[in-house]
Amino acid sequence: MTSFAIAAVDRDDLGFVHAMLYEAAFWRAGTDRPPLDAALREPDLARYVREWGRHGDDGLVAWIGEHRVGAVWVRRFDDDDHGYGYVDEDTPELSIAVGVEHRGRGIGRCLVAAMLVQLRLRGCDQVSLSVERDNPALQLYEQMGFTPLTGTDGAVTMVRSLS
Ligand SMILES: CC(C)(COP(=O)(O)OP(=O)(O)OC[C@H]1O[C@@H](n2cnc3c(N)ncnc32)[C@H](O)[C@@H]1OP(=O)(O)O)[C@@H](O)C(=O)NCCC(=O)NCCS
């Protein structure tokens, strides 16, 4: 039987988290992707993972057997340096991806649910994210209780209350 587990992000997982960040940033099928290393050097992307271990960083990795299959992580930003889904300093921003061959099996939903529990335990009032309007992930977020806060033509910032 295939077993599925979720564990806290460890230092050894960071390479995998970087790969999942790349999947989240370049999620659209059929588009040219830059090389991973070059993409992750771009400040807009690097800010989601660089110097991991700051106050407020939190992440979970999904495992099938000995293989990492997905990750969800949150990071806090401030007015001077923030991601696309920034709301305020107290609101962590969530990022997620599941390896392409493991999608559509409920892993992403489980990761989001587990992170919501984790953040509630840590006393967070809400969590945010940014998603492009044509990304099917938007349906997952809606199903998990995220609601639109602000948006542009291309993307929407969504918030999920934890209180
Ligand atoms: C978004 C993502 C993490 C979801 O993980 P997953 O394990 O595939 O998700 P689940 O199997 O738990 O499915 C949950 C819901 O996601 C939605 N969904 C996500 N991707 C989808 C897709 N490509 N096609 C259709 N529905 C999709 C559906 O609403 C689905 O619910 P349903 O099964 O009731 O239809 C995964 O598709 C992924 O890694 N995508 C690329 C990276 C990305 O876009 N990250 C988010 C950036 S904002």
The ligand as a Gaussian input file, in Angstrom:
#p B3LYP/6-31G(d) Opt

LIG

0 1
 C       -2.109000      23.535000      -7.066000
 C       -1.526000      22.197000      -6.637000
 C       -0.557000      22.413000      -5.491000
 C       -2.676000      21.319000      -6.153000
 O       -2.115000      20.097000      -5.691000
 P       -2.837000      18.705000      -6.053000
 O       -2.230000      17.666000      -5.201000
 O       -2.806000      18.515000      -7.500000
 O       -4.313000      19.060000      -5.570000
 P       -5.463000      18.086000      -5.106000
 O       -5.333000      16.752000      -5.787000
 O       -5.487000      18.091000      -3.637000
 O       -6.737000      18.814000      -5.725000
 C       -7.373000      19.842000      -5.048000
 C       -8.099000      20.771000      -5.997000
 O       -7.180000      21.543000      -6.737000
 C       -7.835000      22.039000      -7.909000
 N       -6.856000      21.841000      -8.976000
 C       -5.553000      22.115000      -8.816000
 N       -4.873000      21.914000      -9.969000
 C       -5.764000      21.490000     -10.874000
 C       -5.672000      21.153000     -12.239000
 N       -4.526000      21.184000     -12.915000
 N       -6.787000      20.781000     -12.877000
 C       -7.952000      20.756000     -12.218000
 N       -8.100000      21.078000     -10.908000
 C       -7.015000      21.443000     -10.240000
 C       -9.135000      21.290000      -8.033000
 O      -10.149000      22.145000      -7.594000
 C       -8.962000      20.149000      -7.046000
 O      -10.158000      19.764000      -6.459000
 P      -11.008000      18.518000      -7.063000
 O      -10.095000      17.344000      -7.018000
 O      -12.143000      18.428000      -6.120000
 O      -11.363000      18.925000      -8.448000
 C       -0.830000      21.482000      -7.816000
 O       -1.740000      21.338000      -8.876000
 C        0.420000      22.198000      -8.314000
 O        1.514000      21.966000      -7.804000
 N        0.269000      23.053000      -9.329000
 C        1.444000      23.751000      -9.902000
 C        2.028000      24.741000      -8.936000
 C        1.042000      25.854000      -8.613000
 O        0.311000      26.318000      -9.469000
 N        1.060000      26.288000      -7.339000
 C        0.185000      27.348000      -6.888000
 C        0.697000      28.695000      -7.265000
 S       -0.396000      29.965000      -6.675000

